[in-house]
């Protein structure tokens, strides 16, 4: 059976993880976060990726998060489950669960840590696709996986009717444009680096997936709306505001700062899971300054 794989478009939040005071998954906080993002006007959610701390969670925890998101907003937003793990067996289990739970698509990084061949990556990804029967989005993030997606492997993956897209997290919008050209109009390319959301869209990306979207979804939605309406000056204005905020974030323990900013926005998602670094008391004044900047921009004329 061939499933329609028309390009996704717009803003897809790489949703942050949500824990209670004991460090356990808080499905109530997951639901509240998903509801907040839906209300901000985003088009979809990406669950279980880096921002979601999926690689620091058990398989059961990853399933809990996905189920909570789908129960809360699955009928309103496109939900993509990142199901990649080190082992193919675990990845296949999560892929099958994503389909059973009602996810709209799955995605995966290449297997990491171990140096594996292109043929091994291909088998790894195809096993997930066959287990889920859902549109599949490759995730190209070589800085984290030490694996580069070659044109040859990319072309072979495109031969499968369920391979629907690619999330690309590299500094090169030229590389993004080349993948889009190879994939064609029905193939979706998601821009990865949050700092170049607009640049990615202008170079052919159909959408973006990003982790800082979650603390300021309204601003990314404004970039997207301005881009779609052809008001590039307005899109630049919001992208520049976003980049100033990201620049300030990068001077702090990023995952801890994002969790603190979510709390200031009324979304208590706990602390990041170790070894990701939480913020200390010395960081709180800087976090509050960033929060004030976000809120000024959110409340500014959109």
ZITA-V178736 format. One line per field, one symbol per residue. psi: psi as a letter, one per 20 degrees, with the letter a starting at -180 (. if undefined). Layout:
psi: ???
This chain:
psi: pppplqpqqboopnpqqoqahjjqpohghgggghgghghijrhrqopjbghjkhijqrghghggggggghhgjhihqpoppojprhqhghggghghggghijqhrrqqrqqrfpoqrhhggghgghhgghhhkqqpoqoomhhhikpporhggghhhhipiiohapponrioiggghhggghhrhipppppgphikggggghjiqhrqpqhihhilhhhhhgggggghijmhggggghghgghgggghhiiroggghghhhgghjjnojaqqpqjpprqrhhigghghggghgghgghirp.
